[in-house]
Amino acid sequence: MKITKIILGSRRTGNVCGERNDDYCLYLFRTPVVFDLSGTEKVCTGSSAVLFTGGKQQYFRPQDGRTMKFDIVQFRPSSSDKQYAASMNIPFDEPVELGDDFVIASLIKSMKVRSGISGRRNSEFMELAMRMILICMGDMCTAEQTAQPVRDVPMYHRFKELREEIYDDPMRTWSVDELCSELDISRTYFHRIYLSAFGVTFLQDVIESRLVYAEELLSETELSVSAVAEQCGYDSDSYFMRQFKQHRGCTPTEYRRKAASEAAARLREETTEI
């Protein structure tokens, strides 16, 4: 993920038609705002955030003629960054109302400060900060858009904890039978609840957690592909490589080569800026 622009405290009083470009844009609004979503208006009366995809025309205006106050983070996500955002259940190009914008605002400010400091780990800091912002937005989005369904999903909070455990411990061998025994439910009921709660299957989350961890190991360590497969909970190297290519569109080796090339390019840019 490459951060291309950060703007703090922007103020506008009229209609805004954002420029169309290939970068994604995160907007954090501190004041009431009216969005034009393909001809349909949505009003956010408090703090809100929206993640515009690349190439998306952005239309919004202040409510009741007031001055809008907002921050902007413009960035270029990788395919894994896009999948990570999608896994947070954040609706692209639609606003998410925030009960409290303090954490997200603080993260954006930290990113702005960090962008003015030379450091080898700047890009890593920016990526982690953006992921934390996406987590916050995902939590707010869940509270806003699925408040009623969540109450209707049995054992939702326990399943949410389980999902967090899956991403925290990707190398673990997960047993549906053991989980069903622990929860005292059938396999069919387990899978039905999981899909209803998160919109993806249990297996899809297990696979995604392992591949996200594999990407981290491939880009940040010199472990062999075989060792990476083992660290991510795979018993078979060939199965790991097939699954990686199926979901990421390239082999682990190709991914590592691309990650190394991008890291070298970022380092050259940072050196040039210094």
N, C-alpha and C positions, 0 to 999 in steps of 0.2 A: 504494500500500500504506500502510495506516494502522496504526501500532503502538498498541494500546489499553492494554496492561499488560505490565510486566516484573517478575518476582519472582525474586530470587536466594536460593539457600540454603534453600529450603523443606525441612522435615523432617516425615516422617509415619511412624508405626509400625503403623498398621492399614490396613484396606482403604480404597481411595479410589474414590469414584464421582464423577467430575468433573461439574461443572454443564454442562447442555446449553444452548448459545447459538449465535448465528449466526457468531461469530468463529472463526477457525482458531487452534489452539493448538500451539505447539512445546514439547515437554518434552525436557530434557536430564537424564538420570539418571546419577548418579555411583556408584550402588551397585546390587547385584543386585535385579532386579524381575521380578515375574510379571504378564504381561498376559492379560486375558480377551478373546479375539478371537472374538466371536460364539459363545461356548460352548467354544472351544478355547483352552487355555492355552499361552503361549509364555514360556519363561524366558530372561532375558538375565543372564548371570552377571557381566558387566563393565559398562563404560559403554555407554549406549545412548541413542538419540533416537527420537522418534516425532512425526509431523506429523498431528494430528487435524483433520479437516475440520469445517466449521461444522455444528452440529446433531448431531454424533456424540457419543453417550454414551461416557464414558471410564471404563474399569474397570482398576485395577491394584493390586497389593499388594506388600509387601516379601517377599523370599525368606527363609524360615526365621525369620520374626519379627524380622528386623533393622530398623534405622531406615533409611528411604529418604531420600536427599538428591537434590534435583532443582531445576532452574531452569525457569522458564516464560516464554515470549514469546507473548502473545496479539495477534492482528492480523487486519485485514480486507484480504484480497487482492483485486486487480482481476482481470479475466479473463486479462489477459496474465501476471500473477503466477502464476496457477494453471497456465497453459500452460508457463510457465518451469519450475515445480516438476516438472511432468509430463515435460518434456524431459530432466530430470536422472535420470529413471527411478526416482524415489523412490516407494515404495509408500505411499499415504495410509492412515492409521489402522492401520499396522503398524510395529512397532519395527525399527530398524536398529542392529545392534551396531557399536560404534565401537572400532577398534583403539587410537585415541588421541583423547581428547576435548578436548585442550588448545586447539586452534584455535577450535573452536565455543564452548567456555566463555569464551575470551578475547573473542570477538566479542560474546557476550551481555553480558558485563561492560562492554564499551565502549559498547554500546547503552544500558545502564542509566545509565552516567555521562553520556552525551550527552543523555539524556532530561531531565536536571536542568539543562541549560544552554540558555539562550535563543539562538537562531540562525536565520538565514534558511534555511539549508541542512540543518536537522535532519531533515526528512522524506527528503531525498535521501540523507543519511548512513544513516538507518535502513533504507531500501530496499536500498542497496548492501550493508550489513552482512547483511541477511537473504538476499540473493542469494548472498553468499559462504558463508553457513551451508548453503544448499541445495546449493551446489557440493560442499562437504565431505561432506554426507550422501550425495549422489549417488555420489561416489567410493567411500565406504565401502560403500554399497549394492551397487555393481557388484562390489566385491571379495568381499562376503559372499554375494550371491545368484547371481552368474554366474561364480564362480571357475573351475568346471569347464568351462562352456560357452566362456568366454573362451579357455581353452587350446585348445579345439576349433575356434575360428573362425580361419581362416588370416589372417595379417597383421593381427591385431586391433589391435596397438599402432600400426601405420601408419595404419589406418583411424580410430582414435581421434584421432590427430594431425590427420588430414584434417578430421574433424568440428569440431575446435577451430578450424582455419583457416577453415572456412566461417563460423562465428559471429564470428571476429575480423575477417573481410574480406567483409562482406555485399554490397558493391557490385561485387565481382569477377564477371566472366563465367566461370562454371565450365564446362569442357569435359570431358564424360565420356570422349570419345575420347582426349584428351590424358592424362587420369588413367590410363586403361586401358593406354595405351602406356607410361607411366612405370612402372606396376606390372607390366606384361607379362602382362595377363590380358584376357579377353574382356569385352564389355559385360554379357552375361548373368551371368557369374560375378561381376563387380563389384557389380551390383545385388543379387545373392543374398547376397554377403558382408555388404554394408552393412545390409541388412534383418535378417540373422541377428544382427549385432553390436549393433544399436541399437533394433530393433523398429519403426523408421520407414524410409521410403525416402530415398534421397539427395535427390530433388527436394523432399520435404516439409521436410527440414532447410534446404535452400537458401531455400525460400519463408519459413520461419519466421525464419531469421536476418535476412532483409530486412525483414520486417514488424516484428520487435522493434526494429530500427534505425530504421525509419520512425516508430514510436511515440515513440522518443526525440527524433527531429528535430521531430516535430509538436508535442510538449509543451514542448520546451526552446529552440526557435528560431522565428524568424518567416519562415523560408523558405516560398516558395509550394509548393503541392501538386506542381506540375510540377517544381520544384527538388528536392523531397524524393524524388520518383520517380526522378529522374536520379541523385541521391546514393545511392540504394538499388539501382542497377543495372538499372532499368527503361528500356527504349527507348520505351515507350508510356505516356502518362499515363492513358489510359482503361483499359488493361490493369492498371495498378497500382491504380487505384481499384476496379475490379471484384474484383481479388484481395483487396484490403484488406477490402472489405465482406463478401466470402465467408467470410473467416477470422476477422474481428473483429466482424462483425455491425453495422457502421456505416461511414459514409464517412470518409475522412481528415479532412474538414472538421468533421464531427460529433464525431470523436474529439478533435480539437484544441479544440473548444469545450468539451467535457466536461472535458478535462484542465485547461484554464484555469479553469473553474469550481471544480474540486476544489482547485487550487492556491490560488485566492483564499479558499476556505473554510478551508484549512489555515492560511493567513496570518492570517485573522481569529481563529482559535482560538489561535494562538501569541501574537497581540497581546493577546487577552483574558487569557491566562494570565500575561503579563508585568504 
